[in-house]
């Protein structure tokens, strides 16, 4: 019974990681297009725009990577 729940947790972690990775790649490509488009038409610093937008998409990836460990920490404290 315990191994099934661990397997389900690992599968959920993998699915969350894959979803975050796909989302990261798609948003990264969109950001590259948007940065080129905006910087060509407006007087905006390309580096500032790029890093602000990258921070926007890296935060969910960081949360997805650390969430399972927070769950394990909470379940350890509860026992």
mmCIF file of the N, C-alpha and C atoms, coordinates in Angstrom:
data_MODEL
# 
_entry.id   MODEL 
# 
loop_
_atom_site.group_PDB 
_atom_site.id 
_atom_site.type_symbol 
_atom_site.label_atom_id 
_atom_site.label_alt_id 
_atom_site.label_comp_id 
_atom_site.label_asym_id 
_atom_site.label_entity_id 
_atom_site.label_seq_id 
_atom_site.pdbx_PDB_ins_code 
_atom_site.Cartn_x 
_atom_site.Cartn_y 
_atom_site.Cartn_z 
_atom_site.occupancy 
_atom_site.B_iso_or_equiv 
_atom_site.pdbx_formal_charge 
_atom_site.auth_seq_id 
_atom_site.auth_comp_id 
_atom_site.auth_asym_id 
_atom_site.auth_atom_id 
_atom_site.pdbx_PDB_model_num 
ATOM 1   N N  . UNK A 1 1  ? 0.838  -1.192 0.000   1.00 0.00 ? 1  UNK A N  1 
ATOM 2   C CA . UNK A 1 1  ? 0.000  0.000  0.000   1.00 0.00 ? 1  UNK A CA 1 
ATOM 3   C C  . UNK A 1 1  ? 0.879  1.251  0.000   1.00 0.00 ? 1  UNK A C  1 
ATOM 4   N N  . UNK A 1 2  ? 1.942  1.234  0.797   1.00 0.00 ? 2  UNK A N  1 
ATOM 5   C CA . UNK A 1 2  ? 2.823  2.393  0.876   1.00 0.00 ? 2  UNK A CA 1 
ATOM 6   C C  . UNK A 1 2  ? 3.577  2.642  -0.416  1.00 0.00 ? 2  UNK A C  1 
ATOM 7   N N  . UNK A 1 3  ? 3.963  1.547  -1.100  1.00 0.00 ? 3  UNK A N  1 
ATOM 8   C CA . UNK A 1 3  ? 4.723  1.715  -2.341  1.00 0.00 ? 3  UNK A CA 1 
ATOM 9   C C  . UNK A 1 3  ? 3.850  2.288  -3.455  1.00 0.00 ? 3  UNK A C  1 
ATOM 10  N N  . UNK A 1 4  ? 2.550  1.988  -3.415  1.00 0.00 ? 4  UNK A N  1 
ATOM 11  C CA . UNK A 1 4  ? 1.636  2.520  -4.425  1.00 0.00 ? 4  UNK A CA 1 
ATOM 12  C C  . UNK A 1 4  ? 1.504  4.029  -4.273  1.00 0.00 ? 4  UNK A C  1 
ATOM 13  N N  . UNK A 1 5  ? 1.388  4.516  -3.038  1.00 0.00 ? 5  UNK A N  1 
ATOM 14  C CA . UNK A 1 5  ? 1.253  5.957  -2.827  1.00 0.00 ? 5  UNK A CA 1 
ATOM 15  C C  . UNK A 1 5  ? 2.550  6.683  -3.176  1.00 0.00 ? 5  UNK A C  1 
ATOM 16  N N  . UNK A 1 6  ? 3.691  6.055  -2.909  1.00 0.00 ? 6  UNK A N  1 
ATOM 17  C CA . UNK A 1 6  ? 4.967  6.664  -3.285  1.00 0.00 ? 6  UNK A CA 1 
ATOM 18  C C  . UNK A 1 6  ? 5.088  6.720  -4.802  1.00 0.00 ? 6  UNK A C  1 
ATOM 19  N N  . UNK A 1 7  ? 4.652  5.657  -5.467  1.00 0.00 ? 7  UNK A N  1 
ATOM 20  C CA . UNK A 1 7  ? 4.687  5.623  -6.927  1.00 0.00 ? 7  UNK A CA 1 
ATOM 21  C C  . UNK A 1 7  ? 3.767  6.683  -7.518  1.00 0.00 ? 7  UNK A C  1 
ATOM 22  N N  . UNK A 1 8  ? 2.580  6.835  -6.925  1.00 0.00 ? 8  UNK A N  1 
ATOM 23  C CA . UNK A 1 8  ? 1.658  7.870  -7.397  1.00 0.00 ? 8  UNK A CA 1 
ATOM 24  C C  . UNK A 1 8  ? 2.245  9.260  -7.180  1.00 0.00 ? 8  UNK A C  1 
ATOM 25  N N  . UNK A 1 9  ? 2.911  9.473  -6.053  1.00 0.00 ? 9  UNK A N  1 
ATOM 26  C CA . UNK A 1 9  ? 3.539  10.766 -5.776  1.00 0.00 ? 9  UNK A CA 1 
ATOM 27  C C  . UNK A 1 9  ? 4.655  11.049 -6.776  1.00 0.00 ? 9  UNK A C  1 
ATOM 28  N N  . UNK A 1 10 ? 5.471  10.046 -7.072  1.00 0.00 ? 10 UNK A N  1 
ATOM 29  C CA . UNK A 1 10 ? 6.541  10.224 -8.052  1.00 0.00 ? 10 UNK A CA 1 
ATOM 30  C C  . UNK A 1 10 ? 5.984  10.506 -9.439  1.00 0.00 ? 10 UNK A C  1 
ATOM 31  N N  . UNK A 1 11 ? 4.895  9.836  -9.793  1.00 0.00 ? 11 UNK A N  1 
ATOM 32  C CA . UNK A 1 11 ? 4.260  10.073 -11.089 1.00 0.00 ? 11 UNK A CA 1 
ATOM 33  C C  . UNK A 1 11 ? 3.696  11.486 -11.165 1.00 0.00 ? 11 UNK A C  1 
ATOM 34  N N  . UNK A 1 12 ? 3.082  11.948 -10.089 1.00 0.00 ? 12 UNK A N  1 
ATOM 35  C CA . UNK A 1 12 ? 2.563  13.316 -10.056 1.00 0.00 ? 12 UNK A CA 1 
ATOM 36  C C  . UNK A 1 12 ? 3.694  14.326 -10.150 1.00 0.00 ? 12 UNK A C  1 
ATOM 37  N N  . UNK A 1 13 ? 4.810  14.063 -9.477  1.00 0.00 ? 13 UNK A N  1 
ATOM 38  C CA . UNK A 1 13 ? 5.966  14.958 -9.562  1.00 0.00 ? 13 UNK A CA 1 
ATOM 39  C C  . UNK A 1 13 ? 6.489  15.017 -10.990 1.00 0.00 ? 13 UNK A C  1 
ATOM 40  N N  . UNK A 1 14 ? 6.559  13.863 -11.644 1.00 0.00 ? 14 UNK A N  1 
ATOM 41  C CA . UNK A 1 14 ? 7.046  13.810 -13.020 1.00 0.00 ? 14 UNK A CA 1 
ATOM 42  C C  . UNK A 1 14 ? 6.118  14.558 -13.966 1.00 0.00 ? 14 UNK A C  1 
ATOM 43  N N  . UNK A 1 15 ? 4.812  14.361 -13.803 1.00 0.00 ? 15 UNK A N  1 
ATOM 44  C CA . UNK A 1 15 ? 3.847  15.059 -14.661 1.00 0.00 ? 15 UNK A CA 1 
ATOM 45  C C  . UNK A 1 15 ? 3.921  16.567 -14.443 1.00 0.00 ? 15 UNK A C  1 
ATOM 46  N N  . UNK A 1 16 ? 4.054  16.985 -13.197 1.00 0.00 ? 16 UNK A N  1 
ATOM 47  C CA . UNK A 1 16 ? 4.163  18.414 -12.897 1.00 0.00 ? 16 UNK A CA 1 
ATOM 48  C C  . UNK A 1 16 ? 5.442  18.992 -13.491 1.00 0.00 ? 16 UNK A C  1 
ATOM 49  N N  . UNK A 1 17 ? 6.518  18.237 -13.414 1.00 0.00 ? 17 UNK A N  1 
ATOM 50  C CA . UNK A 1 17 ? 7.784  18.693 -13.977 1.00 0.00 ? 17 UNK A CA 1 
ATOM 51  C C  . UNK A 1 17 ? 7.706  18.779 -15.499 1.00 0.00 ? 17 UNK A C  1 
ATOM 52  N N  . UNK A 1 18 ? 7.102  17.777 -16.138 1.00 0.00 ? 18 UNK A N  1 
ATOM 53  C CA . UNK A 1 18 ? 6.955  17.809 -17.594 1.00 0.00 ? 18 UNK A CA 1 
ATOM 54  C C  . UNK A 1 18 ? 6.070  18.964 -18.041 1.00 0.00 ? 18 UNK A C  1 
ATOM 55  N N  . UNK A 1 19 ? 4.969  19.191 -17.325 1.00 0.00 ? 19 UNK A N  1 
ATOM 56  C CA . UNK A 1 19 ? 4.083  20.295 -17.656 1.00 0.00 ? 19 UNK A CA 1 
ATOM 57  C C  . UNK A 1 19 ? 4.811  21.626 -17.508 1.00 0.00 ? 19 UNK A C  1 
ATOM 58  N N  . UNK A 1 20 ? 5.568  21.782 -16.441 1.00 0.00 ? 20 UNK A N  1 
ATOM 59  C CA . UNK A 1 20 ? 6.318  23.020 -16.227 1.00 0.00 ? 20 UNK A CA 1 
ATOM 60  C C  . UNK A 1 20 ? 7.376  23.212 -17.307 1.00 0.00 ? 20 UNK A C  1 
ATOM 61  N N  . UNK A 1 21 ? 8.010  22.122 -17.707 1.00 0.00 ? 21 UNK A N  1 
ATOM 62  C CA . UNK A 1 21 ? 9.034  22.216 -18.743 1.00 0.00 ? 21 UNK A CA 1 
ATOM 63  C C  . UNK A 1 21 ? 8.429  22.615 -20.085 1.00 0.00 ? 21 UNK A C  1 
ATOM 64  N N  . UNK A 1 22 ? 7.298  22.004 -20.448 1.00 0.00 ? 22 UNK A N  1 
ATOM 65  C CA . UNK A 1 22 ? 6.622  22.373 -21.697 1.00 0.00 ? 22 UNK A CA 1 
ATOM 66  C C  . UNK A 1 22 ? 6.178  23.827 -21.662 1.00 0.00 ? 22 UNK A C  1 
ATOM 67  N N  . UNK A 1 23 ? 5.611  24.230 -20.553 1.00 0.00 ? 23 UNK A N  1 
ATOM 68  C CA . UNK A 1 23 ? 5.167  25.615 -20.401 1.00 0.00 ? 23 UNK A CA 1 
ATOM 69  C C  . UNK A 1 23 ? 6.355  26.565 -20.481 1.00 0.00 ? 23 UNK A C  1 
ATOM 70  N N  . UNK A 1 24 ? 7.466  26.181 -19.862 1.00 0.00 ? 24 UNK A N  1 
ATOM 71  C CA . UNK A 1 24 ? 8.670  27.006 -19.894 1.00 0.00 ? 24 UNK A CA 1 
ATOM 72  C C  . UNK A 1 24 ? 9.167  27.194 -21.326 1.00 0.00 ? 24 UNK A C  1 
ATOM 73  N N  . UNK A 1 25 ? 9.229  26.106 -22.090 1.00 0.00 ? 25 UNK A N  1 
ATOM 74  C CA . UNK A 1 25 ? 9.735  26.190 -23.466 1.00 0.00 ? 25 UNK A CA 1 
ATOM 75  C C  . UNK A 1 25 ? 8.822  27.057 -24.321 1.00 0.00 ? 25 UNK A C  1 
ATOM 76  N N  . UNK A 1 26 ? 7.510  26.843 -24.219 1.00 0.00 ? 26 UNK A N  1 
ATOM 77  C CA . UNK A 1 26 ? 6.577  27.642 -25.012 1.00 0.00 ? 26 UNK A CA 1 
ATOM 78  C C  . UNK A 1 26 ? 6.634  29.115 -24.640 1.00 0.00 ? 26 UNK A C  1 
ATOM 79  N N  . UNK A 1 27 ? 6.654  29.409 -23.356 1.00 0.00 ? 27 UNK A N  1 
ATOM 80  C CA . UNK A 1 27 ? 6.712  30.806 -22.938 1.00 0.00 ? 27 UNK A CA 1 
ATOM 81  C C  . UNK A 1 27 ? 8.063  31.421 -23.266 1.00 0.00 ? 27 UNK A C  1 
ATOM 82  N N  . UNK A 1 28 ? 9.124  30.638 -23.225 1.00 0.00 ? 28 UNK A N  1 
ATOM 83  C CA . UNK A 1 28 ? 10.440 31.155 -23.590 1.00 0.00 ? 28 UNK A CA 1 
ATOM 84  C C  . UNK A 1 28 ? 10.466 31.578 -25.057 1.00 0.00 ? 28 UNK A C  1 
ATOM 85  N N  . UNK A 1 29 ? 9.913  30.733 -25.931 1.00 0.00 ? 29 UNK A N  1 
ATOM 86  C CA . UNK A 1 29 ? 9.852  31.084 -27.351 1.00 0.00 ? 29 UNK A CA 1 
ATOM 87  C C  . UNK A 1 29 ? 8.972  32.306 -27.576 1.00 0.00 ? 29 UNK A C  1 
ATOM 88  N N  . UNK A 1 30 ? 7.866  32.374 -26.860 1.00 0.00 ? 30 UNK A N  1 
ATOM 89  C CA . UNK A 1 30 ? 6.988  33.535 -26.969 1.00 0.00 ? 30 UNK A CA 1 
ATOM 90  C C  . UNK A 1 30 ? 7.696  34.797 -26.488 1.00 0.00 ? 30 UNK A C  1 
ATOM 91  N N  . UNK A 1 31 ? 8.454  34.671 -25.412 1.00 0.00 ? 31 UNK A N  1 
ATOM 92  C CA . UNK A 1 31 ? 9.186  35.827 -24.884 1.00 0.00 ? 31 UNK A CA 1 
ATOM 93  C C  . UNK A 1 31 ? 10.262 36.286 -25.864 1.00 0.00 ? 31 UNK A C  1 
ATOM 94  N N  . UNK A 1 32 ? 10.969 35.346 -26.475 1.00 0.00 ? 32 UNK A N  1 
ATOM 95  C CA . UNK A 1 32 ? 11.978 35.748 -27.456 1.00 0.00 ? 32 UNK A CA 1 
ATOM 96  C C  . UNK A 1 32 ? 11.342 36.524 -28.602 1.00 0.00 ? 32 UNK A C  1 
ATOM 97  N N  . UNK A 1 33 ? 10.196 36.048 -29.071 1.00 0.00 ? 33 UNK A N  1 
ATOM 98  C CA . UNK A 1 33 ? 9.488  36.757 -30.135 1.00 0.00 ? 33 UNK A CA 1 
ATOM 99  C C  . UNK A 1 33 ? 9.021  38.126 -29.653 1.00 0.00 ? 33 UNK A C  1 
ATOM 100 N N  . UNK A 1 34 ? 8.453  38.180 -28.449 1.00 0.00 ? 34 UNK A N  1 
ATOM 101 C CA . UNK A 1 34 ? 7.930  39.447 -27.922 1.00 0.00 ? 34 UNK A CA 1 
ATOM 102 C C  . UNK A 1 34 ? 9.048  40.453 -27.680 1.00 0.00 ? 34 UNK A C  1 
ATOM 103 N N  . UNK A 1 35 ? 10.179 39.998 -27.165 1.00 0.00 ? 35 UNK A N  1 
ATOM 104 C CA . UNK A 1 35 ? 11.301 40.906 -26.905 1.00 0.00 ? 35 UNK A CA 1 
ATOM 105 C C  . UNK A 1 35 ? 11.813 41.507 -28.211 1.00 0.00 ? 35 UNK A C  1 
ATOM 106 N N  . UNK A 1 36 ? 11.941 40.687 -29.223 1.00 0.00 ? 36 UNK A N  1 
ATOM 107 C CA . UNK A 1 36 ? 12.400 41.214 -30.518 1.00 0.00 ? 36 UNK A CA 1 
ATOM 108 C C  . UNK A 1 36 ? 11.379 42.173 -31.098 1.00 0.00 ? 36 UNK A C  1 
ATOM 109 N N  . UNK A 1 37 ? 10.107 41.821 -30.998 1.00 0.00 ? 37 UNK A N  1 
ATOM 110 C CA . UNK A 1 37 ? 9.042  42.659 -31.553 1.00 0.00 ? 37 UNK A CA 1 
ATOM 111 C C  . UNK A 1 37 ? 8.982  44.004 -30.835 1.00 0.00 ? 37 UNK A C  1 
ATOM 112 N N  . UNK A 1 38 ? 8.986  43.973 -29.501 1.00 0.00 ? 38 UNK A N  1 
ATOM 113 C CA . UNK A 1 38 ? 8.859  45.209 -28.718 1.00 0.00 ? 38 UNK A CA 1 
ATOM 114 C C  . UNK A 1 38 ? 10.109 46.068 -28.849 1.00 0.00 ? 38 UNK A C  1 
ATOM 115 N N  . UNK A 1 39 ? 11.277 45.450 -28.780 1.00 0.00 ? 39 UNK A N  1 
ATOM 116 C CA . UNK A 1 39 ? 12.509 46.242 -28.837 1.00 0.00 ? 39 UNK A CA 1 
ATOM 117 C C  . UNK A 1 39 ? 12.700 46.887 -30.202 1.00 0.00 ? 39 UNK A C  1 
ATOM 118 N N  . UNK A 1 40 ? 12.165 46.274 -31.247 1.00 0.00 ? 40 UNK A N  1 
ATOM 119 C CA . UNK A 1 40 ? 12.251 46.884 -32.577 1.00 0.00 ? 40 UNK A CA 1 
ATOM 120 C C  . UNK A 1 40 ? 11.349 48.101 -32.697 1.00 0.00 ? 40 UNK A C  1 
ATOM 121 N N  . UNK A 1 41 ? 10.214 48.091 -32.022 1.00 0.00 ? 41 UNK A N  1 
ATOM 122 C CA . UNK A 1 41 ? 9.227  49.148 -32.199 1.00 0.00 ? 41 UNK A CA 1 
ATOM 123 C C  . UNK A 1 41 ? 9.233  50.205 -31.098 1.00 0.00 ? 41 UNK A C  1 
ATOM 124 N N  . UNK A 1 42 ? 9.865  49.902 -29.974 1.00 0.00 ? 42 UNK A N  1 
ATOM 125 C CA . UNK A 1 42 ? 9.895  50.862 -28.871 1.00 0.00 ? 42 UNK A CA 1 
ATOM 126 C C  . UNK A 1 42 ? 11.329 51.030 -28.393 1.00 0.00 ? 42 UNK A C  1 
ATOM 127 N N  . UNK A 1 43 ? 11.566 52.113 -27.733 1.00 0.00 ? 43 UNK A N  1 
ATOM 128 C CA . UNK A 1 43 ? 12.907 52.359 -27.201 1.00 0.00 ? 43 UNK A CA 1 
ATOM 129 C C  . UNK A 1 43 ? 12.995 51.733 -25.806 1.00 0.00 ? 43 UNK A C  1 
ATOM 130 N N  . UNK A 1 44 ? 13.089 50.399 -25.776 1.00 0.00 ? 44 UNK A N  1 
ATOM 131 C CA . UNK A 1 44 ? 13.118 49.652 -24.520 1.00 0.00 ? 44 UNK A CA 1 
ATOM 132 C C  . UNK A 1 44 ? 14.431 48.884 -24.456 1.00 0.00 ? 44 UNK A C  1 
ATOM 133 N N  . UNK A 1 45 ? 15.019 48.860 -23.280 1.00 0.00 ? 45 UNK A N  1 
ATOM 134 C CA . UNK A 1 45 ? 16.236 48.077 -23.087 1.00 0.00 ? 45 UNK A CA 1 
ATOM 135 C C  . UNK A 1 45 ? 15.883 46.589 -23.200 1.00 0.00 ? 45 UNK A C  1 
ATOM 136 N N  . UNK A 1 46 ? 16.482 45.927 -24.167 1.00 0.00 ? 46 UNK A N  1 
ATOM 137 C CA . UNK A 1 46 ? 16.152 44.526 -24.445 1.00 0.00 ? 46 UNK A CA 1 
ATOM 138 C C  . UNK A 1 46 ? 16.492 43.635 -23.257 1.00 0.00 ? 46 UNK A C  1 
ATOM 139 N N  . UNK A 1 47 ? 17.628 43.880 -22.610 1.00 0.00 ? 47 UNK A N  1 
ATOM 140 C CA . UNK A 1 47 ? 18.050 43.025 -21.498 1.00 0.00 ? 47 UNK A CA 1 
ATOM 141 C C  . UNK A 1 47 ? 17.086 43.136 -20.315 1.00 0.00 ? 47 UNK A C  1 
ATOM 142 N N  . UNK A 1 48 ? 16.650 44.347 -20.002 1.00 0.00 ? 48 UNK A N  1 
ATOM 143 C CA . UNK A 1 48 ? 15.705 44.533 -18.894 1.00 0.00 ? 48 UNK A CA 1 
ATOM 144 C C  . UNK A 1 48 ? 14.400 43.807 -19.180 1.00 0.00 ? 48 UNK A C  1 
ATOM 145 N N  . UNK A 1 49 ? 13.887 43.992 -20.381 1.00 0.00 ? 49 UNK A N  1 
ATOM 146 C CA . UNK A 1 49 ? 12.629 43.347 -20.768 1.00 0.00 ? 49 UNK A CA 1 
ATOM 147 C C  . UNK A 1 49 ? 12.758 41.828 -20.717 1.00 0.00 ? 49 UNK A C  1 
ATOM 148 N N  . UNK A 1 50 ? 13.871 41.307 -21.212 1.00 0.00 ? 50 UNK A N  1 
ATOM 149 C CA . UNK A 1 50 ? 14.082 39.864 -21.245 1.00 0.00 ? 50 UNK A CA 1 
ATOM 150 C C  . UNK A 1 50 ? 14.132 39.271 -19.839 1.00 0.00 ? 50 UNK A C  1 
ATOM 151 N N  . UNK A 1 51 ? 14.886 39.909 -18.938 1.00 0.00 ? 51 UNK A N  1 
ATOM 152 C CA . UNK A 1 51 ? 15.029 39.353 -17.591 1.00 0.00 ? 51 UNK A CA 1 
ATOM 153 C C  . UNK A 1 51 ? 13.746 39.470 -16.775 1.00 0.00 ? 51 UNK A C  1 
ATOM 154 N N  . UNK A 1 52 ? 12.987 40.530 -16.982 1.00 0.00 ? 52 UNK A N  1 
ATOM 155 C CA . UNK A 1 52 ? 11.700 40.653 -16.290 1.00 0.00 ? 52 UNK A CA 1 
ATOM 156 C C  . UNK A 1 52 ? 10.758 39.542 -16.740 1.00 0.00 ? 52 UNK A C  1 
ATOM 157 N N  . UNK A 1 53 ? 10.727 39.280 -18.033 1.00 0.00 ? 53 UNK A N  1 
ATOM 158 C CA . UNK A 1 53 ? 9.834  38.240 -18.547 1.00 0.00 ? 53 UNK A CA 1 
ATOM 159 C C  . UNK A 1 53 ? 10.329 36.844 -18.171 1.00 0.00 ? 53 UNK A C  1 
ATOM 160 N N  . UNK A 1 54 ? 11.641 36.642 -18.126 1.00 0.00 ? 54 UNK A N  1 
ATOM 161 C CA . UNK A 1 54 ? 12.163 35.338 -17.716 1.00 0.00 ? 54 UNK A CA 1 
ATOM 162 C C  . UNK A 1 54 ? 11.846 35.053 -16.250 1.00 0.00 ? 54 UNK A C  1 
ATOM 163 N N  . UNK A 1 55 ? 11.918 36.078 -15.417 1.00 0.00 ? 55 UNK A N  1 
ATOM 164 C CA . UNK A 1 55 ? 11.569 35.906 -14.011 1.00 0.00 ? 55 UNK A CA 1 
ATOM 165 C C  . UNK A 1 55 ? 10.111 35.495 -13.868 1.00 0.00 ? 55 UNK A C  1 
ATOM 166 N N  . UNK A 1 56 ? 9.280  36.010 -14.746 1.00 0.00 ? 56 UNK A N  1 
ATOM 167 C CA . UNK A 1 56 ? 7.846  35.692 -14.739 1.00 0.00 ? 56 UNK A CA 1 
ATOM 168 C C  . UNK A 1 56 ? 7.612  34.198 -14.985 1.00 0.00 ? 56 UNK A C  1 
ATOM 169 N N  . UNK A 1 57 ? 8.416  33.576 -15.858 1.00 0.00 ? 57 UNK A N  1 
ATOM 170 C CA . UNK A 1 57 ? 8.172  32.160 -16.154 1.00 0.00 ? 57 UNK A CA 1 
ATOM 171 C C  . UNK A 1 57 ? 9.037  31.219 -15.321 1.00 0.00 ? 57 UNK A C  1 
ATOM 172 N N  . UNK A 1 58 ? 10.128 31.706 -14.750 1.00 0.00 ? 58 UNK A N  1 
ATOM 173 C CA . UNK A 1 58 ? 10.960 30.810 -13.945 1.00 0.00 ? 58 UNK A CA 1 
ATOM 174 C C  . UNK A 1 58 ? 10.375 30.564 -12.561 1.00 0.00 ? 58 UNK A C  1 
ATOM 175 N N  . UNK A 1 59 ? 9.571  31.478 -12.067 1.00 0.00 ? 59 UNK A N  1 
ATOM 176 C CA . UNK A 1 59 ? 8.986  31.312 -10.736 1.00 0.00 ? 59 UNK A CA 1 
ATOM 177 C C  . UNK A 1 59 ? 8.100  30.058 -10.651 1.00 0.00 ? 59 UNK A C  1 
ATOM 178 N N  . UNK A 1 60 ? 7.180  29.805 -11.604 1.00 0.00 ? 60 UNK A N  1 
ATOM 179 C CA . UNK A 1 60 ? 6.391  28.558 -11.523 1.00 0.00 ? 60 UNK A CA 1 
ATOM 180 C C  . UNK A 1 60 ? 7.243  27.294 -11.608 1.00 0.00 ? 60 UNK A C  1 
ATOM 181 N N  . UNK A 1 61 ? 8.331  27.347 -12.379 1.00 0.00 ? 61 UNK A N  1 
ATOM 182 C CA . UNK A 1 61 ? 9.216  26.179 -12.472 1.00 0.00 ? 61 UNK A CA 1 
ATOM 183 C C  . UNK A 1 61 ? 9.880  25.923 -11.122 1.00 0.00 ? 61 UNK A C  1 
ATOM 184 N N  . UNK A 1 62 ? 10.314 26.987 -10.465 1.00 0.00 ? 62 UNK A N  1 
ATOM 185 C CA . UNK A 1 62 ? 10.928 26.852 -9.134  1.00 0.00 ? 62 UNK A CA 1 
ATOM 186 C C  . UNK A 1 62 ? 9.919  26.282 -8.137  1.00 0.00 ? 62 UNK A C  1 
ATOM 187 N N  . UNK A 1 63 ? 8.686  26.772 -8.201  1.00 0.00 ? 63 UNK A N  1 
ATOM 188 C CA . UNK A 1 63 ? 7.641  26.271 -7.301  1.00 0.00 ? 63 UNK A CA 1 
ATOM 189 C C  . UNK A 1 63 ? 7.357  24.799 -7.584  1.00 0.00 ? 63 UNK A C  1 
ATOM 190 N N  . UNK A 1 64 ? 7.304  24.424 -8.860  1.00 0.00 ? 64 UNK A N  1 
ATOM 191 C CA . UNK A 1 64 ? 7.034  23.028 -9.220  1.00 0.00 ? 64 UNK A CA 1 
ATOM 192 C C  . UNK A 1 64 ? 8.154  22.105 -8.753  1.00 0.00 ? 64 UNK A C  1 
ATOM 193 N N  . UNK A 1 65 ? 9.380  22.595 -8.784  1.00 0.00 ? 65 UNK A N  1 
ATOM 194 C CA . UNK A 1 65 ? 10.503 21.758 -8.365  1.00 0.00 ? 65 UNK A CA 1 
ATOM 195 C C  . UNK A 1 65 ? 10.593 21.619 -6.850  1.00 0.00 ? 65 UNK A C  1 
ATOM 196 N N  . UNK A 1 66 ? 10.165 22.637 -6.115  1.00 0.00 ? 66 UNK A N  1 
ATOM 197 C CA . UNK A 1 66 ? 10.295 22.585 -4.655  1.00 0.00 ? 66 UNK A CA 1 
ATOM 198 C C  . UNK A 1 66 ? 9.033  22.084 -3.951  1.00 0.00 ? 66 UNK A C  1 
ATOM 199 N N  . UNK A 1 67 ? 7.888  22.083 -4.629  1.00 0.00 ? 67 UNK A N  1 
ATOM 200 C CA . UNK A 1 67 ? 6.623  21.689 -3.993  1.00 0.00 ? 67 UNK A CA 1 
ATOM 201 C C  . UNK A 1 67 ? 6.638  20.259 -3.446  1.00 0.00 ? 67 UNK A C  1 
ATOM 202 N N  . UNK A 1 68 ? 7.129  19.257 -4.193  1.00 0.00 ? 68 UNK A N  1 
ATOM 203 C CA . UNK A 1 68 ? 7.125  17.891 -3.628  1.00 0.00 ? 68 UNK A CA 1 
ATOM 204 C C  . UNK A 1 68 ? 7.956  17.775 -2.357  1.00 0.00 ? 68 UNK A C  1 
ATOM 205 N N  . UNK A 1 69 ? 9.044  18.512 -2.281  1.00 0.00 ? 69 UNK A N  1 
ATOM 206 C CA . UNK A 1 69 ? 9.884  18.438 -1.090  1.00 0.00 ? 69 UNK A CA 1 
ATOM 207 C C  . UNK A 1 69 ? 9.193  19.092 0.103   1.00 0.00 ? 69 UNK A C  1 
ATOM 208 N N  . UNK A 1 70 ? 8.429  20.146 -0.145  1.00 0.00 ? 70 UNK A N  1 
ATOM 209 C CA . UNK A 1 70 ? 7.658  20.757 0.936   1.00 0.00 ? 70 UNK A CA 1 
ATOM 210 C C  . UNK A 1 70 ? 6.591  19.786 1.431   1.00 0.00 ? 70 UNK A C  1 
ATOM 211 N N  . UNK A 1 71 ? 5.957  19.054 0.495   1.00 0.00 ? 71 UNK A N  1 
ATOM 212 C CA . UNK A 1 71 ? 4.950  18.070 0.870   1.00 0.00 ? 71 UNK A CA 1 
ATOM 213 C C  . UNK A 1 71 ? 5.577  16.964 1.717   1.00 0.00 ? 71 UNK A C  1 
ATOM 214 N N  . UNK A 1 72 ? 6.741  16.487 1.294   1.00 0.00 ? 72 UNK A N  1 
ATOM 215 C CA . UNK A 1 72 ? 7.415  15.432 2.060   1.00 0.00 ? 72 UNK A CA 1 
ATOM 216 C C  . UNK A 1 72 ? 7.811  15.933 3.441   1.00 0.00 ? 72 UNK A C  1 
ATOM 217 N N  . UNK A 1 73 ? 8.232  17.189 3.529   1.00 0.00 ? 73 UNK A N  1 
ATOM 218 C CA . UNK A 1 73 ? 8.606  17.771 4.813   1.00 0.00 ? 73 UNK A CA 1 
ATOM 219 C C  . UNK A 1 73 ? 7.387  17.851 5.729   1.00 0.00 ? 73 UNK A C  1 
ATOM 220 N N  . UNK A 1 74 ? 6.237  18.263 5.178   1.00 0.00 ? 74 UNK A N  1 
ATOM 221 C CA . UNK A 1 74 ? 5.013  18.363 5.982   1.00 0.00 ? 74 UNK A CA 1 
ATOM 222 C C  . UNK A 1 74 ? 4.544  16.988 6.437   1.00 0.00 ? 74 UNK A C  1 
ATOM 223 N N  . UNK A 1 75 ? 4.620  15.986 5.551   1.00 0.00 ? 75 UNK A N  1 
ATOM 224 C CA . UNK A 1 75 ? 4.181  14.643 5.942   1.00 0.00 ? 75 UNK A CA 1 
ATOM 225 C C  . UNK A 1 75 ? 5.133  14.050 6.983   1.00 0.00 ? 75 UNK A C  1 
ATOM 226 N N  . UNK A 1 76 ? 6.398  14.413 6.917   1.00 0.00 ? 76 UNK A N  1 
ATOM 227 C CA . UNK A 1 76 ? 7.361  13.933 7.914   1.00 0.00 ? 76 UNK A CA 1 
ATOM 228 C C  . UNK A 1 76 ? 7.068  14.562 9.277   1.00 0.00 ? 76 UNK A C  1 
ATOM 229 N N  . UNK A 1 77 ? 6.749  15.855 9.280   1.00 0.00 ? 77 UNK A N  1 
ATOM 230 C CA . UNK A 1 77 ? 6.447  16.528 10.546  1.00 0.00 ? 77 UNK A CA 1 
ATOM 231 C C  . UNK A 1 77 ? 5.143  16.016 11.160  1.00 0.00 ? 77 UNK A C  1 
ATOM 232 N N  . UNK A 1 78 ? 4.191  15.622 10.309  1.00 0.00 ? 78 UNK A N  1 
ATOM 233 C CA . UNK A 1 78 ? 2.894  15.166 10.814  1.00 0.00 ? 78 UNK A CA 1 
ATOM 234 C C  . UNK A 1 78 ? 3.003  13.793 11.476  1.00 0.00 ? 78 UNK A C  1 
ATOM 235 N N  . UNK A 1 79 ? 3.983  13.001 11.063  1.00 0.00 ? 79 UNK A N  1 
ATOM 236 C CA . UNK A 1 79 ? 4.084  11.644 11.621  1.00 0.00 ? 79 UNK A CA 1 
ATOM 237 C C  . UNK A 1 79 ? 4.819  11.622 12.947  1.00 0.00 ? 79 UNK A C  1 
# 
